[in-house]
């Protein structure tokens, strides 16, 4: 399709937040584009199959019902250009607007817009252990990408390990796609999860249906003979050239040909940091964009929503996207403050409701019990550059900043530019509670061929 080069608004991210924002605009802006790395809208949670594929009962069940209804409404919108299969390399201030550099893998386009909404989502938090670089070790999110979009399982027998309850949902999806679940291992105790829930009785009552579905899913898995263990963290992935087994702290060795790790998620922050937006640092690393009640960022004309502002789940993302859309039309002068407040009542209620549940989930899924355990010095920390934890610790003893460690070890210099290792380095430097001191964000936000930049 022909891409125009001048817009009123560019939305970066076609997941729940970006879709909700476009719907909240209600056609009031004339030139709107949504850019996403995936070919089709939906984000990770609604990862659609390729148009040439047919997936029977795609994401069936009540968990996805509202999200699928919103997706259908978004795809039916007039006046919103969908620019899929494109990565954003940079967003730069340009006169009274912004210049957005987008790559489709063959060339780089320069698009101009008056306003930008960043709703870039999140990614799985990596958690190193011996053997995690073997082919067949992946995140739970990566497994879901295969299962959701193509009903493929990246292995015959998959062992899941981590601290996040998402493992239970992923396990059921693997089985529905024809795969086998070798085991589910939770690093924390079942008692600790119950205690966290007991501390938030009103939140538990408000979300009883969701929690009951999770519990019933676990019971179904256990009843079908799947091993579910608690207080049993993964300690090593065993194999020669590929995954053969997962060894747990209890001493159990689970035969499998793939391992999915699930300890939590971090916001996509490449763009917001590269643009110099204000961010807050998370407890376990990661960076959340700061915003006001209308999802305005710290720079005029830039808005943020969804997991970009902190990982809180799809319902919170939908609410924040709607608030961002309302804020944009308010700032355009297309509605009054009173009308904006009226329109925002529903999204604000949903946002508060979702945030309370996210806080409960964070407490239950706390990965500290795993992250606090020492790993052998030869465990790879930076997979892109094969930098070990021992090498990083030696550098930390000699220098005082993450950038200095990066220069001396090459940790964070690979294709992922620190997305998989920066939070690990910060944890080892004990700087997570201090003001943000992470790697210096640099252009480009995604890998790109030099030839594409010079063409």
N, C-alpha and C positions, 0 to 999 in steps of 0.2 A: 504494500500500500504506500501511497505518497504521504510523507510526513511533513506537516507544515512546520515552520520554524518559529512561530510566535503564538504564545498562549496567555490566557488570563491566569490559569492555574495548571501546574503539573503536580500530579500525585505520584509519589514514588512508593510503589507497593500495592499490589492488587488483592491483598488479603482482606479479612473482615473489616479492619479499620479504614483502609482506602475505599472499599466499596461503600461503607456506611457514610463516609464523608461525601462522596459523589451523590448518593441518594438524598442527603440532607440539603444539598445545594438546590434541589428541586428545579433544575434547569435555569437558574437565575444567571449563571455565568455562560458566556457564549462559546468560549474556547477553552476546553478542558481536555487534558490528556492524562492517562494512567500508564505508567511505565513499570514493567516487572520483568524479572529474569526468566520467569516461566512463560511458556507459550500461551497458556490460558489462565484466566483469573481464578482465584480461590485461595491462594497462599498455601502454606504447608498443611494447614488443617483440612482444606478442601482441595487437595492436589488432584486436579482433573486428569483423566487419561488423555492421550493424544486424540485428536478428532477422528483419526482413522481407526481407532480402537472402539470396541463395544465392551463395556464392563457391566455384567448383569448385577443388579442390586447394588450399584455403586454407593458406598457409605450409607447403607440402610440403617434404620433405627432412629430413635428419638434424639440421640446425642447430637446429630447433625441436622435435624429438621429445620430449625430457625436459620442456621447458617446457609443451608441450601436454598431456602426461600429468599434470603437476601441476595444470594448469588444470582438467582434467576431474575430478580428485579434489577440488579446492576447490569446484567447482560442485555436487558431490554431497554436500557436508557438510550435516549437519543442525545446527540451532541457531546458525547464523551468518547474520545478516541482511545482505543486499546492498543498500546504499543508493547506487545509481549516479546519475549526473547531478547531483551536488551538489558545490559548492565549499566548502571550509572557510575561513571568514572570520577565526576567532580561536579560540584555546584558552586558557582562563583558569583559574587556581587557584580552587577552590570548596570551602570547608570541607575535608573529607578526600579530595577528588577533584578532578575537572576539569569545567569547563563548555565544551562544544564548540558553536560557532555555525556552522551549515551552511545554505547557500543553495541552493535548487533553481531559482533564476532567477525565481521568483514570490513566494516568501516565505522568511523566515529562521527556522529552527528552533533552539531551544536544547536541547541534549542533555547529560545528565550522565553521567559515567563515573568509575569508580574509578581506571582505568589507561588510558593512551593509548600507542599505538605509531605513530610517524610513519615511514612508508615511502613518501615522496612522489615518489621518482624524480628525474629530472634533465631538463635541456633543452639544446638546442644552444647552444654558445657563439657569439655573434654576432661577426662580423669585418668591420668597415666597409671599403668601398672605393668610389671614385667610381661612381655609378650603381646602388648596391645598394638604393636605395629604389624602383627601377622595379618596376611590377607584373610578376611572373614571377620575381623573385629570392626565393629561399626557402632554408631549411636542408634538409639531407639528411633530417633527421627528419620534416620537414613533407611531403616527397615520399613517404617511407615510409608516412606516415599515410594518404595517398590510395591508394597502391598496395595496402597490406595490407588495409585495411578494405573497399575497394570496387573494387579492380582498375582504378582510374582513374589516368591520368598527367596531371599538371598542365602539359601542354605536349606538342607533337608531337616536337620535338627538344630534348633537355635536355643541357646541358653541366654536368659536375660538376667542382668544383675545391676543393682543400683540402690537408690533410696527413694525414687519418685514413683508414686502410684500409677503413673502412666504405663508402667510395665504391664499392669493387669490388662489394660485395654489393648496394648500392642500384642500381648500374648493371644488374646481372643481373635484379633484380626489375622494373626499368622495362621491360626488353626482354620479360620474360615477360608483362607486363601489356599489351603491344602498343605501347609507346612506342619512341622512337629515342634512342640515346645519341650525342650529337654529339662528345663528347670527355671524357677524364678527365685532369685536370692535378694533379699532386702538387707542392706547393711545395718539398719537400725532394728531395734526390738519392736515387737508388736505392742508391748506395754507402753513404750515411749509414744507411739502413734496415738494410742488410746488416751494417754495423759494429755497430749496436745489438744485432742478433740474435747476432752472434759473441761479444759480451761476456757473453751469458747462455746458454751452450750447454746447461746442464741444463734450463733452462726451455723452450728450443727443442725438446729431445728429448721432454720431458714433454707438450708440446702440438704435436707434429709433425703429427698428423692435422688439427688446426684450421688450422695454418699452411699445410699442403699444400693444403687446400681453397681458402684465399685465393689462393695462388699459381696453382692450376689455374684459378680463376675469372678471374684476370688474363690468363692465357694464352688462355683461350677468347675473352675480349673482344678481345684483340689479333688473334687468328686470324680473327675475324669482321670485321676491318677497322676496329674502333673505335680512334681515336687515343688512346694513353696516353702522356703525357709526364711526365718527372720534372725536378726543379729548374726548375720553370716555374710560378711563382705567378700568380694572377689579379691584374690591375692596374686593370681597368675593365670595367663592364658598359655596353654601348653600346645606345642605343635612344632613340626619341622616343615617349613615352607608354607604351611597353612594351619588353620585352627584344627586341633584334634580334641581338645578338652578344656574345661574351665575348672580351676582349682579354687576352692573356697576356704575361708578361715577355719571352718569346722573340720577341715581335712578331707571333705568330700571332693571327688574329682568327677565332674559331669562330662560324659562323652558328648561331643557336639561337633558340628562343622562350621558354626558361626556363633558369634557372641555379640549381643547388643547391650551396651552400657547406657544407663539412664539415671543420671545424678542431678539433673536440672538443666536450666537454660540461661543464656545470656542475650541481652539486647544487641541487635545489629547497630553498631555505633560508628562505623567507618565514616559515613558522611557527616553526621552531626559533629564529630570531633574535628574532622577535616575543615569544616566550615567555621569552627571556633565557637560553636554554640555552648552554652553552659550545660554542664553535665554533673550528675552525682555518681559516685562510685559505689557499687554494690558490695555487700558483705564478702562475697567470694570472688570479687572482681566483676568486670563488666561495667558498662557506663550507661546511665539512663538520662535522657534529655530532660532538662528542666522546662516547665511550662506553667502558664497561668490557667485560669478557669476556662478560657476559650481555646486552650491548647496552643496558644502563641508561644513560640520559643523566645530565646533571649535576643534574637535578631529580627528586625522589622520585616514582615512579609514572609516569614518562615514559620510553619506550624508543624507540630509533631503529634503523633497519635499511635495507639497500640503498643506493641512490645518495645518500640523505640523509646518509650518513656518508662520502661520497666516491665518485666515479664509478669503478666497478670491474667492471661487467658483470653480466649476468643470473645467472651461476653463483655469483658472490660474494654477490649479493643473496639468492638462494635460501638459501645457507648462513647468512647473517646473520639472515634472517627466521626460520629454524628455531631459531637460538640465542636470538633474542628470545622466541619462543614458549616455549621451555624455561625461560628466565629468568623469565618471567611466572608460570608455574605453580610454579616454585621459590619465588618471592617470595610467592605465595599460600599456601605451606605445603602444597601438594597432592602434592609429591614431595620426597624427601630430597635432600641435596646429593650423595650418592653416586649416586643414580639420575640426577640431572641431569647429572653428569659422564659417566656411561655413555652417556646419550642424546646428549650433545654431541660425542662422539668423531668420529662421521661428519661432521657439519656443520663441525667445526673442521678436519678434514683437507681437506674441499672448499674451505673458506675460504682456507686457506694456498695450496692449489693454484691457485685462481682469482686470488688477489692477485699471485702471481708472474707470471702471464700478463698481468694488468692493468698491472703495472710495465713489462713488455716492450712492450706496446702503447703505453703513454704515451711511452716513449722513442722508438719508431718514429714516432709521430704528433705529435711535438713541433712545435707551431705557431710556434715562435720565429722561424723563417726568414721567415715572413710578417709576424708582429706587429712585428718589429724594423724593417720597412721604413716610411719616412715616407709619409704620405698628404697630399694637398693640403689646405690649411687650410679649404676650403669643403666638404670631405667631411662628410656628416651623421654625427654620433656618436650622438645621441639621436633616434631616429626619431619617438617619440611627440610631442616638442615641437620638432622640426626644429632642434636645437642642433648647430652645426658644431664640428669639432675646433678650429678657430681660436678660436671663442668660449670653449671650455673651456680651451684653453691660456692665453688671456688672463686668465681668472679664476684659474687655478692660480698665475699669476705674482703675483696680488694677495692671495690668501687662502691659508690653510694646511690646511683640512680639507675632506673631501668634502661635508659638509653645507653648508659655506659656498659651495662651487662650485654646489651644487644650488640654493641660494637665489638666487644671482646670475645663473644662466643658465637655470634650470628644467630642467636635465639631471636626469632621474630622477623628474620630477613627473607624468609621463603615466600612462596606464592600466596599463602594465607595472610601474610603481613601481621602475624601475631594474634589472629582471631582464635587460634587453638592453643596458644601458649602464653599470651600476655598475662591472663588472669592467674595462671600457675606461677609465673615469675613473681607477680605482686604478692601472692600468698606467701611465697618463700622469703620475700623481703620484708614481710610483716608491715607493709605500707597500706594495707586495705583500709585501715581506720584513719589514715592521714589524708590531707588534701590530694586531689588527683595528680598523680605523678607518672602516668603510664607512658608508653611509647609516643613519640611525636608523630602525629597523624600526617601522612604525606600523600601527595598525588602519585598514582591514581588509586581510587578506592577499590578497584578490582584489577586483576591482571589484564594487560592489553598488549598486543603486538606493537613494537616500535613503528613498524611500517604503517599501521593504521593511524597513528598520531601524526605522521609526516605527510600522509596522502592529501 
